[in-house]
Amino acid sequence: MEPMQHPVTLEVRVARTRILISDLSGEAIPDGKGATIRITFHDQRKGVRELDVTDAEAEGFGERQSKRRGRRPKPA
């Protein structure tokens, strides 16, 4: 009786990259140059919507900035 031959399997691992695309213009957002716009409705049943945009597109939205939350840093 001949010994059983096992088939040779070759596994190749490939790195995956994630490319973000702007929801407004459709262009690619470079790493570290994007923003997320979060829309919350007063009617809670509608939920929350989020848009991925570039920095330039995000600058055009909104007139006021939100105050930062959390503790103030201690003076040095």
C-alpha positions as CSV (number, residue, x, y, z in Angstrom):
1,M,0.0,0.0,0.0
2,E,1.3,3.5,-0.9
3,P,1.5,6.2,1.7
4,M,-1.3,8.9,1.3
5,Q,-0.1,12.1,-0.3
6,H,-1.6,15.3,1.2
7,P,-2.2,18.2,-1.2
8,V,0.0,21.2,-0.8
9,T,-1.9,24.4,0.2
10,L,-0.4,27.8,-0.2
11,E,-1.8,30.7,1.8
12,V,-1.0,34.2,0.8
13,R,-1.8,37.1,3.1
14,V,-2.3,40.5,1.6
15,A,-2.5,43.8,3.5
16,R,-5.8,45.6,3.2
17,T,-6.1,49.3,3.0
18,R,-9.2,51.3,3.6
19,I,-9.9,54.3,1.3
20,L,-12.5,56.8,2.5
21,I,-14.5,58.6,-0.1
22,S,-16.3,61.9,0.5
23,D,-20.0,61.5,0.7
24,L,-20.4,65.0,-0.8
25,S,-17.9,65.3,-3.6
26,G,-17.0,61.6,-4.2
27,E,-13.2,62.3,-4.0
28,A,-10.8,60.2,-1.9
29,I,-10.0,61.5,1.5
30,P,-6.2,61.3,2.4
31,D,-5.2,59.9,5.8
32,G,-5.6,62.5,8.5
33,K,-7.3,65.0,6.3
34,G,-11.0,64.0,6.8
35,A,-13.8,64.8,9.1
36,T,-17.2,63.2,10.1
37,I,-20.3,65.3,10.1
38,R,-22.9,64.0,12.6
39,I,-26.5,64.9,12.1
40,T,-28.9,64.3,15.0
41,F,-32.6,64.9,14.6
42,H,-34.9,66.3,17.3
43,D,-37.2,63.4,16.6
44,Q,-35.2,60.6,18.1
45,R,-37.0,58.0,16.0
46,K,-35.1,59.2,12.9
47,G,-31.8,58.3,14.5
48,V,-28.4,59.8,13.6
49,R,-26.8,60.2,10.2
50,E,-23.0,60.6,9.5
51,L,-21.2,62.0,6.5
52,D,-17.5,61.4,5.7
53,V,-16.1,64.6,4.2
54,T,-12.7,66.3,3.5
55,D,-11.3,69.0,5.7
56,A,-12.1,71.7,3.1
57,E,-15.7,70.6,2.8
58,A,-16.1,70.5,6.6
59,E,-14.9,74.0,7.0
60,G,-17.8,75.3,4.9
61,F,-20.4,73.8,7.3
62,G,-21.7,75.6,10.4
63,E,-21.1,79.0,11.8
64,R,-20.4,78.1,15.4
65,Q,-18.0,75.7,17.0
66,S,-19.0,73.6,19.9
67,K,-17.3,74.1,23.2
68,R,-14.8,71.5,24.2
69,R,-16.0,69.1,26.9
70,G,-14.2,67.7,29.9
71,R,-11.9,69.2,32.5
72,R,-9.8,72.2,31.9
73,P,-6.1,71.5,31.8
74,K,-4.2,72.4,35.0
75,P,-1.9,75.5,34.7
76,A,1.7,74.5,34.4
